[in-house]
Amino acid sequence: MTEKELLAVACEQFLGKNVQDIKNVVLQTLEGHLRSILGTLTVEQIYQDRDQFAKLVREVAAPDVGRMGIEILSFTIKDVYDKVDYLSSLGKTQTAVVQRDADIGVAEAERDAGIREAECKKEMLDVKFMADTKIADSKRAFELQKSAFSEEVNIKTAEAQLAYELQGAREQQKIRQEEIEIEVVQRKKQIAVEAQEILRTDKELIATVRRPAEAEAHRIQQIAEGEKVKQVLLAQAEAEKIRKIGEAEAAVIEAMGKAEAERMKLKAEAYQKYGDAAKMALVLEALPQIAAKIAAPLTKVDEIVVLSGDNSKVTSEVNRLLAELPASVHALTGVDLSKIPLIKKATGAQA
């Protein structure tokens, strides 16, 4: 130490000694404190934290060497080892742990790097998608704007074309109108000419055809009127004739009707007077006509064959039909023929 007081102490301690003696004193002092500190620490603490170990040695040894006028400016432990390789084994374990941690760190770093890379790719894809979306939107907006512009251009073009066609149509209409006016004027002139021609022709026809035709028509009209009067007179005469004939026929029919009515009246009085006998006579008069009507279909039959091996059976069938005749007449007319004595006897005889 350079301070006077401490320098005096150093001179007192080391005066007359060489440099090696001074080194040995200092080394022994530091080794003593080193051993005392080693007793308070574990081997792992000494091996793993050499800086802390050196710091403790400086702190403990500094006061002692300071009293000898010596100042510890620097103190480091170059190496720690033992004869049984315990510390080297700890180093291997530590190396393995460090290697393991390093491998884990590398794996985690690679994992984190992969995750980060994936995230970066995702962000890149997101950005790319957003960029593509914006590009598509911009393109779509451009196409829409382009379509709108094209539509507007087409509309304007169509309007211009339509206006051109309308103008052309107007011009054609004007031309056609003028042509029609010309045709009208020409037609009017033609009509005037034709009218003059008609008047001329009419006068010619009047002179050559109409006057003779009117004379002939007047003659024919007179003849027709005479014929008409003749036909009317003939029709009136015929109608009068028919009326007279009709009146005569009506008178005859009236007289016949009155006679028939009188006859029917007398017949009714007779029927009323004679009662059932008169009705019976009326029925008997009508029976031949009824039989004729019933037998009318049989007149169209050429031959009737009765298939029976017994002649008496045919006779019995004919008798049965005759016996059923009064019942049939009663059913048709309401007159009971069986009450007439003559019919009773005939029926009994048949039975």
Secondary structure as GFF3:
##gff-version 3
##sequence-region A 1 351
A	DSSP	alpha_helix	4	14	.	.	.	ID=ss1
A	DSSP	alpha_helix	19	38	.	.	.	ID=ss2
A	DSSP	alpha_helix	43	48	.	.	.	ID=ss3
A	DSSP	alpha_helix	50	66	.	.	.	ID=ss4
A	DSSP	alpha_helix	86	205	.	.	.	ID=ss5
A	DSSP	pi_helix	206	210	.	.	.	ID=ss6
A	DSSP	alpha_helix	211	274	.	.	.	ID=ss7
A	DSSP	alpha_helix	276	295	.	.	.	ID=ss8
A	DSSP	three_ten_helix	296	300	.	.	.	ID=ss9
A	DSSP	alpha_helix	311	333	.	.	.	ID=ss10
A	DSSP	three_ten_helix	337	339	.	.	.	ID=ss11
A	DSSP	alpha_helix	341	350	.	.	.	ID=ss12
###
